[in-house]
Amino acid sequence: MWALALGVTLAVTPALAQDAPPAPQTRGPVVDRYVVGQAAPEVTPGSSILPLTLEQAMDMALEKNLDLKAARMNPQGVDYQLAAARAAFSPQMTSLYSYRNAASPNNNTLEARSTVTQIGQNYNVGMSQTMPWYGGRLTANFNNSRSATNSSQAQRNPSFQSNLQFNYTQPLLAGFRIDQTRNQLRTLSVQRQIADIQLLTTIENTKANVRTAYWNLRQAIEQIEIQRRSLTLAQRLFEDNKTKVEIGTLAPIETTTSETQVANAEQALLNAQIQWRTAELNLKRLLAAGPDDEVYRATINPVETAALTIQSVDIPAAVQRAIAERTDLTQARRNLEVSRLNLELTQNSTKPQLDLQAGYNLSGLGGPQFRNGELVEPGGYGQAISTIRGFDLPTWNLQFNFTYPLFMRAAKANYARAQLQLQQSMAQIQAQELTVSAQVTNAGLAVENTYKQYQAAQKAREVAERNAEAEQTRFDVGMSTNYNVVQAQTNLTTQRLAELRAIISYLNAVAEFDRVQRVGGGGN
């Protein structure tokens, strides 16, 4: 009986083997081992590829960035303000010419004419200058006049008068140590330093923005490549499933899952391409000098390799460096210096006004002399000048002017308010130092945390690759379902994106940690 059954079995088995459909060929693993950082951007029709390293991108931004060009003009603007303020100490020249012709009825019985005519002319020139020290002001005037008449009673006709005057005004109390003009020069000098600090801040923040935009573009390009590979895997799985359906080893309904995966992968690829366009425009905005720039029309390929090196983090030392050197704190301290200078000016205004005025004059007179209409002694303008040269008729004067607003209520109130503002600024700097300390500490912790996140993402990606490959192998021998393969491939894509984001996050964290020690504000 057992022999008969065995014989029937052996006889039937070859026949069944001939009638059964052939089993599909076992495919090798379709999981690709993609290395992050080797993708190239898509070629846009009519656009050339512009390979850029990170250093080249930063150099280009420093040369072409429009916001940076505008920021470089700010120090020049303060220079012009300083030049205008210094002009207050430049000498000022004045000049005057006047002519007067006057006719009047004669009321002198000794004069034969019924109408007396007088012609007068003035030729004056002067110079004045505010001194850059102690608030003094020097004035020098040289006045000349010529007078001619038809009267026979004139002793000199024409008559020449010359006068050389020197006057110096010196404040002794208010305005002696400091005044508005000199204080403006001091504060503008500090403002010039602040403008340089602000320019440095703009430069560093521009470099930080370029760095972030550069790596975001690299991430977007890598994301396109990853999504394209994911789509390829989904399409291969879908084609394999269709083949298995055709030969009858897989139910037709099983292709629905893999077909859905293809559609999802296509949508993800489209989203990645949109993000790439946005990331590229963000970088071009920082690099191009305008829409006609070649950089703006080209397709940028960030060729820098995202190389990771362990960054040593010394948070206490970084905090000390930031408090000592950071530009926003330095700018705040410069503004505090301006407040102290303004406080000194306000304090000076509480003093009474006491001015010393000193003057020295030389006079001269010349012209032909007449007596009873007859020439007694010839002369002219040279006589007046000779008298001045000889210091024959000197006059000097000295006076004090004193002004004191009773109670000085307004000046004292302004001084008290300036003191309060100075104390408030000092408190704000202390608060700002605390904020900077917290910011630097957070940036240092971010470096440590993002590196740990990268290590975890790297391990997760390696595990996902092995799992996807194993799942594909099991599926090829009939030990898994297409759903499990799709899930494994989806998880692999997710882990690849997570690893890429972790790399970029770490690089940005390292750069940000360095930036926050040197400059404030800005940065992405």
C-alpha positions as CSV (number, residue, x, y, z in Angstrom):
1,M,0.0,0.0,0.0
2,W,2.8,2.5,1.0
3,A,4.7,1.5,-2.0
4,L,1.8,2.1,-4.3
5,A,1.2,5.6,-2.8
6,L,4.8,6.5,-3.1
7,G,4.8,5.4,-6.8
8,V,1.7,7.5,-7.5
9,T,3.3,10.5,-5.8
10,L,6.5,10.3,-7.8
11,A,4.5,9.9,-11.0
12,V,2.2,12.8,-10.4
13,T,4.8,15.3,-9.1
14,P,6.6,15.8,-12.5
15,A,3.2,16.3,-14.2
16,L,2.2,19.0,-11.7
17,A,5.5,20.6,-12.1
18,Q,5.0,20.8,-15.8
19,D,1.5,22.3,-15.4
20,A,2.3,25.0,-12.7
21,P,3.4,28.5,-13.9
22,P,7.1,29.1,-13.6
23,A,8.2,31.0,-10.5
24,P,9.4,34.5,-11.1
25,Q,13.1,35.1,-11.0
26,T,14.3,36.2,-7.6
27,R,15.5,39.9,-7.8
28,G,18.4,41.1,-5.8
29,P,17.9,43.8,-3.2
30,V,16.7,47.0,-4.8
31,V,17.8,49.1,-1.8
32,D,20.5,51.5,-3.0
33,R,23.2,52.7,-0.7
34,Y,23.1,56.5,-1.3
35,V,25.9,58.6,0.1
36,V,24.6,62.0,1.3
37,G,26.3,65.0,-0.3
38,Q,27.0,63.9,-3.8
39,A,23.8,65.1,-5.5
40,A,23.9,67.7,-8.3
41,P,21.1,70.3,-9.0
42,E,18.7,69.8,-11.9
43,V,19.8,71.4,-15.1
44,T,17.4,74.3,-16.0
45,P,17.1,74.9,-19.8
46,G,18.9,78.1,-20.8
47,S,20.8,78.2,-17.5
48,S,24.4,77.4,-16.8
49,I,25.7,75.5,-13.8
50,L,27.7,77.6,-11.3
51,P,29.7,75.5,-8.9
52,L,30.3,77.4,-5.7
53,T,32.2,76.5,-2.5
54,L,31.0,78.1,0.8
55,E,34.0,80.4,0.8
56,Q,33.4,81.6,-2.7
57,A,29.8,82.3,-1.9
58,M,30.8,84.4,1.1
59,D,33.3,86.3,-0.9
60,M,30.7,87.0,-3.6
61,A,28.2,88.2,-1.0
62,L,30.8,90.6,0.6
63,E,31.4,92.0,-2.9
64,K,27.9,92.2,-4.3
65,N,25.3,92.0,-1.6
66,L,23.1,95.1,-2.0
67,D,22.3,95.4,1.7
68,L,25.9,95.3,2.6
69,K,26.7,98.0,0.0
70,A,24.2,100.3,1.6
71,A,25.6,99.5,5.1
72,R,29.1,100.5,4.0
73,M,27.8,104.0,3.3
74,N,26.8,104.6,6.9
75,P,30.3,105.3,8.2
76,Q,30.8,107.7,5.3
77,G,27.7,109.5,6.3
78,V,29.0,110.0,9.8
79,D,32.3,111.2,8.3
80,Y,30.4,114.0,6.5
81,Q,28.6,114.9,9.7
82,L,32.0,115.2,11.4
83,A,33.3,117.4,8.6
84,A,30.2,119.6,8.9
85,A,30.7,119.8,12.7
86,R,34.4,120.7,12.4
87,A,33.4,123.5,10.0
88,A,32.1,125.4,13.0
89,F,35.7,126.2,13.9
90,S,36.6,127.4,10.4
91,P,37.2,131.1,10.1
92,Q,34.5,133.2,8.5
93,M,35.3,136.2,6.3
94,T,33.0,139.2,6.0
95,S,33.1,142.2,3.7
96,L,31.0,145.3,3.2
97,Y,30.8,148.1,0.7
98,S,28.3,150.9,0.9
99,Y,27.8,154.2,-1.0
100,R,25.8,157.2,0.3
101,N,25.0,160.4,-1.5
102,A,23.1,162.9,0.6
103,A,22.0,166.5,-0.2
104,S,20.7,168.8,2.5
105,P,19.9,172.6,2.7
106,N,22.6,174.8,4.1
107,N,21.9,176.2,7.6
108,N,25.4,177.5,8.1
109,T,25.8,181.2,7.6
110,L,29.5,180.8,6.9
111,E,28.7,178.5,3.9
112,A,28.0,180.2,0.6
113,R,26.2,177.3,-1.0
114,S,22.5,176.8,-0.4
115,T,22.7,173.0,-0.8
116,V,25.4,170.9,0.8
117,T,26.2,167.5,-0.7
118,Q,28.0,164.7,1.1
119,I,29.2,161.5,-0.5
120,G,30.2,158.7,1.8
121,Q,31.7,155.2,1.0
122,N,32.6,152.4,3.4
123,Y,35.0,149.5,2.6
124,N,35.0,147.0,5.5
125,V,36.5,143.5,5.8
126,G,36.4,141.2,8.8
127,M,37.2,137.7,10.1
128,S,35.8,135.7,13.0
129,Q,36.6,132.3,14.3
130,T,35.3,130.1,17.1
131,M,38.2,128.5,18.9
132,P,38.3,124.7,19.3
133,W,39.4,125.0,22.9
134,Y,37.7,126.6,25.9
135,G,34.9,128.1,23.9
136,G,36.6,131.3,22.9
137,R,35.8,133.5,19.9
138,L,38.1,135.8,18.1
139,T,36.9,138.7,15.9
140,A,39.0,141.0,13.7
141,N,37.6,143.9,11.6
142,F,39.3,146.4,9.3
143,N,36.9,149.3,8.6
144,N,37.6,152.1,6.1
145,S,35.5,155.1,5.1
146,R,35.8,157.9,2.7
147,S,33.7,161.1,3.0
148,A,33.7,164.0,0.5
149,T,31.6,167.2,0.5
150,N,31.2,170.4,-1.5
151,S,31.2,172.4,1.7
152,S,34.0,174.9,2.0
153,Q,33.9,174.5,5.8
154,A,35.2,170.9,5.8
155,Q,38.7,170.6,7.4
156,R,39.5,167.4,5.4
157,N,38.0,166.9,2.0
158,P,38.0,164.1,1.2
159,S,38.3,162.6,4.7
160,F,39.7,159.0,5.2
161,Q,39.1,157.1,8.4
162,S,40.5,153.6,9.1
163,N,40.0,151.4,12.1
164,L,41.6,148.0,13.0
165,Q,39.7,146.1,15.8
166,F,40.5,142.9,17.6
167,N,38.0,141.4,20.0
168,Y,38.2,138.1,22.0
169,T,35.4,136.7,24.1
170,Q,36.2,133.9,26.6
171,P,33.5,132.1,28.7
172,L,34.8,131.4,32.2
173,L,32.0,129.3,33.7
174,A,29.3,127.9,31.4
175,G,30.8,127.0,28.1
176,F,34.4,126.9,29.3
177,R,35.0,123.1,29.6
178,I,32.4,122.1,27.0
179,D,29.8,123.6,24.8
180,Q,27.3,122.3,22.3
181,T,29.6,122.4,19.3
182,R,32.6,120.7,21.0
183,N,30.3,118.1,22.5
184,Q,28.8,117.4,19.1
185,L,32.3,116.7,17.8
186,R,33.0,114.3,20.7
187,T,29.7,112.4,20.3
188,L,30.1,112.2,16.5
189,S,33.5,110.6,17.0
190,V,31.9,108.0,19.1
191,Q,29.1,107.6,16.6
192,R,31.8,107.0,13.9
193,Q,33.0,104.1,16.0
194,I,29.5,102.8,16.4
195,A,29.0,103.0,12.6
196,D,32.1,100.8,12.2
197,I,30.7,98.3,14.7
198,Q,27.3,98.2,13.0
199,L,29.1,97.6,9.6
200,L,31.0,94.7,11.2
201,T,27.8,93.3,12.5
202,T,26.2,93.5,9.1
203,I,29.1,91.8,7.5
204,E,29.2,88.9,10.0
205,N,25.4,88.5,9.9
206,T,25.5,88.5,6.1
207,K,28.1,85.8,6.2
208,A,26.0,83.8,8.6
209,N,22.9,84.2,6.3
210,V,24.9,83.1,3.3
211,R,26.2,80.0,5.3
212,T,22.6,79.1,6.3
213,A,21.2,79.7,2.8
214,Y,24.1,77.7,1.2
215,W,23.5,74.6,3.4
216,N,19.7,74.9,2.9
217,L,20.3,74.8,-0.8
218,R,22.6,71.8,-0.4
219,Q,19.9,70.1,1.7
220,A,17.2,70.9,-0.9
221,I,19.3,69.4,-3.7
222,E,20.0,66.3,-1.6
223,Q,16.3,66.0,-0.8
224,I,15.5,66.0,-4.5
225,E,17.9,63.2,-5.1
226,I,16.6,61.2,-2.1
227,Q,13.0,61.6,-3.3
228,R,14.0,60.7,-6.9
229,R,15.6,57.5,-5.6
230,S,12.6,56.8,-3.5
231,L,10.4,57.2,-6.6
232,T,12.6,54.8,-8.5
233,L,12.3,52.2,-5.8
234,A,8.6,52.6,-5.7
235,Q,8.3,52.2,-9.5
236,R,10.5,49.1,-9.5
237,L,8.4,47.6,-6.8
238,F,5.2,48.4,-8.7
239,E,6.6,46.9,-11.9
240,D,7.7,43.7,-10.0
241,N,4.2,43.4,-8.5
242,K,2.6,43.8,-11.9
243,T,4.8,41.0,-13.3
244,K,3.9,38.7,-10.4
245,V,0.2,39.5,-11.0
246,E,0.6,38.6,-14.7
247,I,2.1,35.2,-13.9
248,G,-0.4,34.5,-11.2
249,T,1.9,34.6,-8.1
250,L,0.4,37.7,-6.6
251,A,-3.2,38.9,-6.3
252,P,-4.1,42.0,-8.4
253,I,-5.3,43.9,-5.4
254,E,-1.8,43.8,-4.0
255,T,-0.6,46.3,-6.7
256,T,-2.7,49.0,-5.2
257,T,-0.4,49.6,-2.3
258,S,2.7,49.9,-4.5
259,E,0.9,52.1,-7.0
260,T,-0.1,54.5,-4.1
261,Q,3.5,54.5,-3.1
262,V,4.5,55.7,-6.6
263,A,2.0,58.5,-6.5
264,N,3.1,59.6,-3.0
265,A,6.8,59.5,-4.1
266,E,6.0,61.7,-7.2
267,Q,4.2,64.2,-5.0
268,A,7.2,64.2,-2.6
269,L,9.6,64.8,-5.5
270,L,7.5,67.7,-6.7
271,N,7.5,69.3,-3.2
272,A,11.3,68.8,-3.0
273,Q,11.8,70.6,-6.4
274,I,9.7,73.5,-5.2
275,Q,11.7,73.8,-2.0
276,W,14.9,73.7,-4.1
277,R,13.7,76.6,-6.2
278,T,12.9,78.6,-3.0
279,A,16.3,77.8,-1.4
280,E,18.2,78.8,-4.5
281,L,16.4,82.1,-4.7
282,N,17.2,82.8,-1.1
283,L,20.9,82.3,-1.7
284,K,20.8,84.3,-5.0
285,R,19.2,87.2,-3.1
286,L,22.3,87.3,-0.9
287,L,24.9,86.9,-3.7
288,A,23.5,88.7,-6.8
289,A,24.0,92.4,-7.5
290,G,20.7,92.6,-9.4
291,P,18.4,90.6,-11.6
292,D,20.8,91.0,-14.5
293,D,23.7,89.5,-12.6
294,E,25.0,86.2,-14.0
295,V,24.7,84.6,-10.6
296,Y,21.0,85.3,-10.6
297,R,20.5,83.7,-14.0
298,A,22.7,80.6,-13.3
299,T,21.9,77.4,-11.5
300,I,24.0,77.3,-8.4
301,N,25.6,74.0,-7.4
302,P,26.9,74.1,-3.8
303,V,29.9,71.7,-4.1
304,E,31.1,72.1,-0.5
305,T,31.2,68.7,1.2
306,A,29.3,68.8,4.5
307,A,32.2,67.5,6.5
308,L,31.6,67.0,10.2
309,T,34.3,67.5,12.8
310,I,33.8,67.4,16.5
311,Q,33.6,71.0,17.8
312,S,35.0,71.6,21.3
313,V,32.7,73.7,23.3
314,D,33.9,75.8,26.2
315,I,30.8,77.6,27.3
316,P,32.3,79.7,30.2
317,A,35.1,80.9,28.0
318,A,32.7,81.7,25.2
319,V,30.5,83.7,27.5
320,Q,33.5,85.8,28.7
321,R,34.6,86.4,25.1
322,A,31.1,87.5,24.1
323,I,30.7,89.9,27.0
324,A,34.1,91.4,26.2
325,E,33.9,91.6,22.4
326,R,30.4,91.2,21.1
327,T,29.4,94.0,18.9
328,D,26.0,94.8,20.3
329,L,27.5,95.1,23.8
330,T,30.3,97.2,22.5
331,Q,27.8,99.4,20.7
332,A,25.8,99.7,23.9
333,R,28.9,100.7,25.8
334,R,29.7,103.3,23.2
335,N,26.2,104.7,23.5
336,L,26.7,104.8,27.2
337,E,29.8,106.9,26.6
338,V,27.7,109.3,24.5
339,S,25.2,109.6,27.4
340,R,28.1,110.5,29.7
341,L,29.3,113.2,27.4
342,N,25.8,114.6,27.1
343,L,25.5,114.5,30.9
344,E,28.7,116.5,31.2
345,L,27.2,119.1,28.8
346,T,23.9,119.2,30.7
347,Q,25.8,119.7,34.0
348,N,27.8,122.5,32.4
349,S,24.5,124.3,31.5
350,T,23.7,124.5,35.2
351,K,26.5,127.0,35.7
352,P,26.0,130.8,35.3
353,Q,27.3,132.6,32.2
354,L,30.4,134.6,32.9
355,D,32.2,136.0,29.8
356,L,35.4,137.9,29.6
357,Q,35.6,140.3,26.6
358,A,38.9,141.9,25.6
359,G,39.4,144.4,22.8
360,Y,42.2,146.3,21.1
361,N,41.6,149.0,18.5
362,L,43.9,151.1,16.3
363,S,42.5,154.2,14.5
364,G,43.8,156.4,11.7
365,L,42.7,159.6,10.0
366,G,43.9,161.0,6.7
367,G,43.1,163.4,3.8
368,P,44.0,166.9,2.6
369,Q,43.5,169.6,5.2
370,F,41.8,172.9,4.4
371,R,41.4,176.1,6.3
372,N,38.9,178.7,5.0
373,G,38.8,176.9,1.7
374,E,42.5,176.9,1.2
375,L,44.7,173.8,1.2
376,V,47.0,173.7,4.2
377,E,48.4,170.2,4.1
378,P,48.0,167.6,1.4
379,G,47.2,164.1,2.4
380,G,45.2,161.0,1.6
381,Y,44.3,157.4,2.6
382,G,48.0,156.6,3.2
383,Q,48.0,158.9,6.2
384,A,45.3,156.8,8.0
385,I,47.2,153.6,7.3
386,S,50.5,155.1,8.5
387,T,48.8,156.1,11.8
388,I,47.6,152.5,12.3
389,R,51.1,151.1,11.4
390,G,52.7,153.3,14.0
391,F,50.2,152.3,16.7
392,D,49.7,156.0,17.3
393,L,46.1,155.9,18.5
394,P,45.6,152.6,20.4
395,T,42.5,151.8,22.4
396,W,42.0,148.7,24.6
397,N,39.1,147.6,26.7
398,L,38.3,144.8,29.1
399,Q,34.8,143.8,30.5
400,F,33.0,141.0,32.2
401,N,29.4,140.0,31.4
402,F,27.5,137.9,33.9
403,T,24.2,136.2,33.4
404,Y,22.4,134.0,35.9
405,P,18.9,132.7,35.5
406,L,17.3,132.7,38.9
407,F,17.0,129.2,40.6
408,M,18.1,127.4,37.3
409,R,15.1,125.1,37.6
410,A,15.0,124.0,34.0
411,A,18.8,123.3,33.8
412,K,18.8,121.4,37.1
413,A,15.7,119.3,36.0
414,N,17.4,118.5,32.7
415,Y,20.6,117.5,34.6
416,A,18.6,115.2,36.9
417,R,16.8,113.6,34.0
418,A,20.2,113.0,32.2
419,Q,21.6,111.3,35.3
420,L,18.5,109.1,35.5
421,Q,18.9,108.1,31.8
422,L,22.5,107.3,32.4
423,Q,21.7,105.0,35.3
424,Q,18.9,103.4,33.2
425,S,21.4,102.7,30.3
426,M,23.8,101.1,32.7
427,A,21.1,98.8,34.0
428,Q,20.0,97.9,30.5
429,I,23.6,97.0,29.6
430,Q,23.7,94.6,32.6
431,A,20.4,93.0,31.5
432,Q,21.8,92.8,28.0
433,E,25.0,91.0,29.3
434,L,22.8,88.5,31.0
435,T,20.8,87.9,27.8
436,V,24.0,87.5,25.8
437,S,25.3,84.9,28.4
438,A,22.1,82.9,28.0
439,Q,22.2,83.1,24.2
440,V,25.8,81.9,24.0
441,T,25.1,79.1,26.5
442,N,22.1,78.0,24.4
443,A,24.3,78.1,21.3
444,G,26.9,76.0,22.9
445,L,24.4,73.5,24.1
446,A,22.9,73.4,20.6
447,V,26.3,72.3,19.2
448,E,26.5,69.4,21.6
449,N,22.8,68.4,21.1
450,T,22.9,68.6,17.3
451,Y,26.0,66.4,17.2
452,K,24.3,63.8,19.3
453,Q,21.2,64.1,17.1
454,Y,23.4,63.5,14.1
455,Q,25.0,60.4,15.6
456,A,21.5,59.1,16.4
457,A,20.3,59.9,12.9
458,Q,23.3,58.2,11.3
459,K,22.7,55.0,13.2
460,A,18.9,55.2,12.4
461,R,19.7,55.5,8.7
462,E,22.1,52.5,8.8
463,V,19.5,50.4,10.5
464,A,16.8,51.5,8.1
465,E,19.0,50.6,5.1
466,R,19.7,47.1,6.5
467,N,16.0,46.6,7.4
468,A,14.9,47.7,3.9
469,E,17.4,45.4,2.2
470,A,16.3,42.5,4.4
471,E,12.6,43.2,3.8
472,Q,13.2,43.2,0.0
473,T,15.1,39.9,0.3
474,R,12.3,38.3,2.3
475,F,9.8,39.6,-0.2
476,D,11.7,38.1,-3.2
477,V,11.5,34.6,-1.6
478,G,7.9,35.0,-0.7
479,M,8.4,35.6,3.1
480,S,7.1,39.2,3.2
481,T,4.4,41.4,1.6
482,N,4.8,44.3,-0.7
483,Y,3.2,46.5,2.0
484,N,6.1,45.7,4.4
485,V,8.6,46.5,1.6
486,V,6.9,49.8,0.9
487,Q,6.9,50.7,4.6
488,A,10.6,49.8,4.9
489,Q,11.5,52.0,1.9
490,T,9.4,54.8,3.2
491,N,11.2,54.6,6.6
492,L,14.6,54.5,4.8
493,T,13.7,57.7,2.9
494,T,12.6,59.4,6.2
495,Q,15.8,58.4,7.9
496,R,18.0,59.7,5.1
497,L,16.2,63.1,5.2
498,A,16.6,63.1,9.0
499,E,20.3,62.4,8.7
500,L,20.7,65.2,6.2
501,R,18.9,67.6,8.4
502,A,21.0,66.6,11.3
503,I,24.2,67.3,9.4
504,I,23.0,70.7,8.3
505,S,21.7,71.5,11.8
506,Y,25.1,70.6,13.3
507,L,27.0,72.8,10.8
508,N,24.7,75.7,11.4
509,A,24.9,75.2,15.1
510,V,28.7,75.4,15.0
511,A,28.7,78.5,12.9
512,E,26.0,80.1,15.1
513,F,28.0,79.4,18.2
514,D,31.0,81.2,16.8
515,R,28.8,84.1,15.5
516,V,27.0,84.8,18.8
517,Q,30.4,85.2,20.5
518,R,31.3,88.1,18.1
519,V,28.2,89.8,16.9
520,G,24.6,90.2,17.9
521,G,21.3,90.3,16.0
522,G,20.8,89.0,12.5
523,G,21.6,85.4,11.5
524,N,19.1,82.9,10.4
